[in-house]
Amino acid sequence: MPAKPENAPHYVGHRQRLKARLEDNPRGLADYEILELLLALTVPRRDTKPLAKTLIDRFGSLKEAVLARPDQLDGIKGLGPATQSQWALLQELHARLGEADARRGQTVSDPDALARAAMARLGHKDTEEFWAVFMDTKNRIIKWEQMSRGTTNATAIFPREIAAAALRLEATNVILIHNHPGGGSDPSSADILLTDKVAEACASLDINVRDHIIVTDHDYYSFNEFGRL
């Protein structure tokens, strides 16, 4: 490990030791130490240990800190636009890695891959989003499309909009997906009613609603698996 330059700030040597430990035994690092090194990429001239501990204390865990909305970093002294941009990039990377098994052209055989993809992109969000996954006759994914973005407990979805999107994309199968911010994955009475209405609207056009998947950050509910579709 390179020697710390003479008269360098105290955190320089500490950061070098953390990097050496990362190379030797990544799992040996504490959560706040992982966050320290991450923050050092955008806050290179400051001791990032206090910042890392502040983020974990504020949001509750390493995962929640990294998945915090970039604008939630406002007001934390020492963090600026560069860190907010880094957070947006990390979250998009997290979502895309989660979507790796549920991308265009891949065949959907069970809800698990779609659920994991939706959990990565939507599970941590504090506003409700409603998406539809459109597929062809062989259940190959044509497109994921966001249909609505709502408040913390409601979203406005119109069955005709989903049916129209399916016709536009020449899809014959559709899977509905939305998140439950801060709650369980079990469907509400409104979720059940909406699913029935969308399925009815699509069936009149020979479009099959195969499933409705509700996700949180750690769990999901499949209408199909529970015999509701």
Beta strands, then each sheet from edge to edge (+ up, - down):
strand 1: 129-135
strand 2: 141-149
strand 3: 173-179
strand 4: 208-215
strand 5: 220-222
sheet 1: 2+ 1- 3+ 4+ 5-
end
